[in-house]
Amino acid sequence: MGNSTLLTSAGTLPQTLTPFPISRIATRYLLFDVHAVTYARREHNICGVLIGTIPHLSQQNVFLGIPLELMPEEARLLVEHGHAYIIDEVEAHKTGLLDMSRKDQLAFLQAMDKQGMEIAAESKKKAEERSQKALQGRGMARRARENTASRVSETADSSAKQRLADGDDECSVFEAEPRSPSPAPSHPPLAVERHFITPTISYPPLQTPNTTPTLSLPEVSKTYPLFAFLHSKGYFITPGLRFGCHYTVYPGDPLRFHSHFLATGADWDEEIDLLDIVGGGRLGTGVKKSYLIGGADTRRENASGAGSNAGDGVRAFSIEWAGL
């Protein structure tokens, strides 16, 4: 979709694309650019959740793609650290389409058509190569070529005989003018059906929105200090709903590692039911993880002043079921 979305040789986004935009639609925070998705995961340990489905298999939820939905905590962390900014996607589309000239719209549609034809031609070429390779593997390539040649020869012979028969019926005492040979029937190549391209990002063709923050920071819950604390320690964090906790904490990329902690955040003076601690400890031990409870120590903040980062002053406790 243009050079502006290409990765550099170092595997990072170009300087002109950092910070990158996070689209806010209703109350959700989404990333539509695959390069921004990979950049956030590789450089900032932000995983998110893929929620896009496949058009031809819209009922399945096993293989999902972009957009990537971010937790409010992830979006806020990226904004606070200056890696991204929030844009109102609906308003950006309205203003962008109004400012876009008819000439630019037609140029973009033509570029999409050209790209679709190129993809279709490449797909057809690969299909023919696979067919030829399969015939060669079966020792039938020569036979296929001979059959094709014989069909063309038979068609030409039948056409010539028909022309001679027509000439005998029309013979006279005068020499007829020599007929110009009729052109051989042409067999046009199969038409290439264009692939229709659905762009996954809007910039281009629209202009990238200004980086000036016009929206407030994403609203987060009381668990955000624990999230920021664990993220500052280099952990990867994903939603923990399937384990009955707030976050599932990984020591590295979830594609390579199993999670180590089931984390639950709480206020420092909040009372926690003992049964919740026992249940979390037993569940964590049963799935080979540790149950972790943490929150911001307000006593330290009051004594030393507010921390510069949300993860400052956080204490966490790991609980395991000993089976005594």
C-alpha positions as CSV (number, residue, x, y, z in Angstrom):
1,M,0.0,0.0,0.0
2,G,2.9,2.3,-0.4
3,N,6.4,2.9,0.8
4,S,5.2,4.6,4.0
5,T,4.2,1.3,5.5
6,L,7.3,-0.7,4.7
7,L,9.7,-1.9,7.4
8,T,13.3,-0.8,7.4
9,S,16.2,-3.2,7.1
10,A,16.5,-3.2,10.8
11,G,13.0,-4.6,11.2
12,T,11.5,-1.4,12.8
13,L,9.1,1.2,11.5
14,P,10.5,4.2,9.8
15,Q,11.1,7.2,12.0
16,T,8.2,9.0,10.2
17,L,5.8,6.4,11.4
18,T,6.7,6.5,15.1
19,P,4.6,7.2,17.0
20,F,1.9,5.2,15.1
21,P,-1.8,5.8,15.2
22,I,-4.2,3.6,17.3
23,S,-7.7,3.7,15.9
24,R,-10.5,4.2,18.5
25,I,-13.8,2.9,17.3
26,A,-16.6,3.2,19.9
27,T,-14.8,2.1,23.0
28,R,-12.3,-0.3,21.3
29,Y,-8.7,0.4,20.4
30,L,-7.6,-1.3,17.1
31,L,-4.5,-1.6,14.9
32,F,-5.2,-2.2,11.2
33,D,-1.6,-1.9,9.9
34,V,0.2,-5.3,10.0
35,H,3.5,-3.5,10.2
36,A,2.4,-1.6,13.3
37,V,1.1,-4.9,14.8
38,T,4.5,-6.6,14.3
39,Y,6.4,-3.6,15.4
40,A,4.4,-3.2,18.7
41,R,4.9,-6.9,19.4
42,R,8.6,-7.1,18.6
43,E,9.8,-3.8,20.1
44,H,7.3,-3.1,23.0
45,N,6.0,-6.6,24.0
46,I,2.4,-5.7,23.1
47,C,0.4,-8.7,21.9
48,G,-3.2,-7.7,21.8
49,V,-5.9,-10.0,20.4
50,L,-6.5,-10.7,16.7
51,I,-10.3,-10.3,15.9
52,G,-10.5,-10.2,12.1
53,T,-12.1,-13.2,10.4
54,I,-11.6,-14.7,6.9
55,P,-14.3,-13.5,4.4
56,H,-14.7,-16.9,2.8
57,L,-15.0,-18.7,6.2
58,S,-16.7,-16.0,8.4
59,Q,-18.2,-18.6,10.8
60,Q,-14.9,-20.0,12.0
61,N,-12.9,-18.4,14.8
62,V,-9.7,-20.6,14.7
63,F,-7.7,-18.6,12.3
64,L,-8.1,-14.8,12.9
65,G,-6.3,-11.8,11.4
66,I,-6.2,-8.1,11.6
67,P,-7.4,-5.8,13.1
68,L,-5.7,-6.3,16.4
69,E,-7.6,-5.2,19.4
70,L,-5.6,-3.8,22.2
71,M,-6.6,-3.8,25.9
72,P,-7.1,-0.3,27.3
73,E,-4.0,-0.9,29.4
74,E,-1.9,-1.7,26.3
75,A,-3.2,1.4,24.4
76,R,-2.6,3.7,27.4
77,L,0.9,2.3,28.0
78,L,1.9,2.9,24.4
79,V,0.6,6.5,24.5
80,E,2.2,7.3,27.8
81,H,5.6,6.2,26.6
82,G,5.2,8.1,23.3
83,H,5.1,5.1,21.0
84,A,1.6,5.7,19.7
85,Y,-1.3,8.2,19.7
86,I,-5.1,7.8,19.7
87,I,-7.2,8.9,16.7
88,D,-11.0,9.0,16.3
89,E,-11.2,6.7,13.3
90,V,-14.8,7.7,12.3
91,E,-14.0,11.4,12.3
92,A,-10.7,10.8,10.5
93,H,-12.5,9.0,7.7
94,K,-15.1,11.6,7.4
95,T,-12.7,14.5,7.1
96,G,-10.2,12.4,4.9
97,L,-12.8,11.5,2.4
98,L,-14.2,15.0,2.1
99,D,-10.7,16.4,1.5
100,M,-9.8,13.7,-1.1
101,S,-10.2,14.9,-4.7
102,R,-12.0,12.9,-7.4
103,K,-8.7,12.5,-9.2
104,D,-7.0,10.9,-6.2
105,Q,-10.0,8.6,-5.7
106,L,-9.8,7.4,-9.4
107,A,-6.1,7.0,-9.2
108,F,-6.4,4.8,-6.0
109,L,-9.1,2.6,-7.7
110,Q,-6.9,2.1,-10.7
111,A,-4.0,1.2,-8.6
112,M,-6.2,-1.4,-6.8
113,D,-7.3,-2.8,-10.2
114,K,-3.8,-3.1,-11.4
115,Q,-2.7,-4.8,-8.3
116,G,-5.6,-7.2,-8.6
117,M,-4.6,-8.1,-12.2
118,E,-1.0,-8.7,-11.2
119,I,-2.1,-11.0,-8.3
120,A,-4.4,-12.9,-10.6
121,A,-1.8,-13.3,-13.3
122,E,0.7,-14.5,-10.8
123,S,-1.8,-16.9,-9.4
124,K,-2.6,-18.3,-12.8
125,K,1.1,-18.7,-13.6
126,K,1.7,-20.7,-10.4
127,A,-1.3,-22.9,-11.2
128,E,0.0,-23.7,-14.6
129,E,3.4,-24.4,-13.2
130,R,1.9,-26.8,-10.7
131,S,-0.1,-28.5,-13.4
132,Q,3.0,-28.9,-15.6
133,K,5.0,-30.2,-12.7
134,A,2.3,-32.8,-11.9
135,L,2.2,-34.0,-15.5
136,Q,6.0,-34.3,-15.6
137,G,5.9,-36.3,-12.4
138,R,3.5,-38.7,-14.1
139,G,5.5,-38.8,-17.4
140,M,2.5,-37.3,-19.2
141,A,3.9,-33.9,-20.3
142,R,4.8,-35.1,-23.8
143,R,1.5,-36.8,-24.2
144,A,-0.4,-33.7,-23.2
145,R,1.6,-31.6,-25.8
146,E,1.0,-34.2,-28.5
147,N,-2.8,-34.3,-27.8
148,T,-3.0,-30.5,-28.0
149,A,-1.1,-30.5,-31.3
150,S,-3.3,-33.3,-32.8
151,R,-6.5,-31.4,-31.8
152,V,-5.2,-28.3,-33.6
153,S,-4.2,-30.3,-36.7
154,E,-7.6,-32.1,-36.9
155,T,-9.4,-28.8,-36.7
156,A,-7.3,-27.3,-39.5
157,D,-7.9,-30.4,-41.8
158,S,-11.6,-30.4,-41.3
159,S,-11.8,-26.7,-42.2
160,A,-9.8,-27.2,-45.4
161,K,-12.0,-30.1,-46.5
162,Q,-15.1,-28.0,-45.9
163,R,-13.7,-25.2,-48.1
164,L,-12.9,-27.6,-50.9
165,A,-16.5,-29.0,-50.8
166,D,-17.9,-25.5,-51.1
167,G,-15.7,-24.8,-54.1
168,D,-16.9,-27.8,-56.1
169,D,-20.5,-26.8,-55.8
170,E,-19.8,-23.3,-57.2
171,C,-17.5,-24.3,-60.2
172,S,-18.3,-22.7,-63.6
173,V,-16.7,-22.4,-67.1
174,F,-14.9,-19.3,-66.0
175,E,-12.0,-19.4,-63.6
176,A,-13.0,-18.1,-60.3
177,E,-10.9,-15.6,-58.6
178,P,-8.6,-17.2,-56.1
179,R,-9.9,-17.0,-52.7
180,S,-7.9,-15.5,-49.9
181,P,-7.1,-18.1,-47.4
182,S,-9.4,-17.8,-44.4
183,P,-7.6,-17.1,-41.2
184,A,-7.0,-20.0,-38.9
185,P,-9.3,-20.1,-36.0
186,S,-7.6,-18.4,-33.1
187,H,-7.8,-19.7,-29.6
188,P,-7.5,-16.7,-27.3
189,P,-5.9,-17.4,-24.0
190,L,-8.2,-17.9,-21.0
191,A,-9.1,-14.5,-19.6
192,V,-7.6,-13.8,-16.2
193,E,-10.2,-13.0,-13.7
194,R,-9.1,-10.0,-11.6
195,H,-8.7,-10.4,-7.9
196,F,-10.5,-7.7,-5.9
197,I,-8.3,-6.1,-3.4
198,T,-9.7,-5.0,0.0
199,P,-7.3,-2.6,1.6
200,T,-6.7,-3.2,5.3
201,I,-5.4,0.3,6.1
202,S,-6.7,3.7,5.1
203,Y,-3.4,5.6,5.1
204,P,-2.9,5.8,2.1
205,P,-5.1,6.8,0.3
206,L,-6.1,9.1,3.1
207,Q,-3.7,11.4,4.7
208,T,-2.2,10.2,8.0
209,P,-4.0,12.1,10.8
210,N,-2.0,14.6,12.8
211,T,0.0,13.3,15.7
212,T,-1.3,16.0,18.0
213,P,-3.2,14.2,20.8
214,T,-6.8,15.4,20.7
215,L,-8.3,12.6,22.7
216,S,-8.0,11.7,26.4
217,L,-6.0,8.7,27.5
218,P,-7.8,5.4,27.5
219,E,-9.7,4.7,30.7
220,V,-8.2,1.8,32.7
221,S,-9.1,-0.1,35.8
222,K,-7.4,-0.4,39.1
223,T,-5.2,-3.2,37.7
224,Y,-3.3,-0.9,35.4
225,P,-0.4,-0.3,37.9
226,L,0.2,-4.0,38.1
227,F,0.1,-4.2,34.3
228,A,2.6,-1.4,33.9
229,F,4.8,-2.9,36.5
230,L,5.0,-6.4,34.9
231,H,5.5,-4.8,31.4
232,S,8.4,-2.8,32.7
233,K,10.1,-6.1,33.8
234,G,10.0,-7.3,30.2
235,Y,7.0,-9.7,30.5
236,F,4.4,-10.2,27.7
237,I,0.9,-9.9,29.0
238,T,-2.4,-11.2,27.5
239,P,-6.0,-11.2,28.9
240,G,-6.5,-13.8,31.6
241,L,-10.2,-14.5,31.3
242,R,-9.8,-18.2,30.5
243,F,-7.9,-18.7,33.7
244,G,-10.2,-16.6,35.9
245,C,-7.7,-13.7,36.4
246,H,-6.9,-10.3,35.0
247,Y,-3.7,-11.1,33.1
248,T,-1.7,-14.1,31.8
249,V,2.0,-13.3,32.1
250,Y,4.6,-14.7,29.8
251,P,8.4,-14.5,30.2
252,G,8.7,-14.1,26.4
253,D,6.7,-14.1,23.3
254,P,3.6,-16.3,23.8
255,L,4.3,-18.0,20.5
256,R,7.5,-19.4,22.1
257,F,6.8,-19.7,25.8
258,H,4.2,-20.9,28.3
259,S,2.9,-18.4,30.8
260,H,4.4,-18.3,34.3
261,F,1.9,-16.3,36.2
262,L,-1.9,-15.8,36.5
263,A,-2.0,-12.2,37.7
264,T,-4.8,-10.4,39.5
265,G,-4.6,-6.7,40.4
266,A,-6.1,-5.1,43.5
267,D,-6.0,-1.8,45.5
268,W,-3.5,-1.8,48.3
269,D,-6.2,-1.6,51.1
270,E,-8.7,-3.8,49.3
271,E,-9.9,-6.9,51.2
272,I,-9.4,-10.1,49.3
273,D,-11.5,-13.2,50.1
274,L,-9.4,-16.0,51.3
275,L,-11.3,-18.5,49.1
276,D,-10.3,-16.5,46.1
277,I,-6.6,-16.8,47.1
278,V,-6.9,-20.5,47.7
279,G,-8.8,-21.1,44.5
280,G,-6.3,-19.0,42.5
281,G,-3.4,-20.8,44.1
282,R,-4.8,-24.2,43.4
283,L,-5.8,-23.3,39.8
284,G,-2.4,-21.9,39.1
285,T,-0.6,-24.9,40.5
286,G,-2.9,-27.2,38.6
287,V,-1.9,-25.6,35.2
288,K,1.8,-25.3,36.2
289,K,1.7,-21.6,36.9
290,S,1.9,-19.3,39.9
291,Y,-1.0,-17.2,41.1
292,L,0.2,-13.6,41.5
293,I,-1.6,-10.7,43.3
294,G,-0.3,-7.2,43.1
295,G,-1.1,-3.5,43.4
296,A,0.3,-0.1,44.0
297,D,1.6,0.5,47.5
298,T,-0.1,3.8,48.3
299,R,2.0,4.2,51.5
300,R,5.2,4.5,49.4
301,E,3.5,7.0,47.1
302,N,2.3,9.2,50.0
303,A,5.8,9.1,51.5
304,S,7.8,9.8,48.4
305,G,5.3,11.6,46.2
306,A,3.6,10.3,43.0
307,G,5.8,8.1,40.8
308,S,6.7,9.2,37.3
309,N,5.5,5.9,35.9
310,A,2.3,3.9,36.6
311,G,4.3,0.9,37.6
312,D,6.3,2.7,40.3
313,G,5.6,1.6,43.9
314,V,3.9,-1.7,42.9
315,R,4.3,-4.8,45.0
316,A,3.4,-8.3,43.9
317,F,3.1,-11.6,45.7
318,S,3.3,-15.1,44.2
319,I,1.1,-17.8,45.7
320,E,1.4,-21.5,45.1
321,W,-0.6,-24.4,46.5
322,A,1.8,-26.5,48.7
323,G,-0.7,-29.3,49.4
324,L,0.1,-29.5,53.1
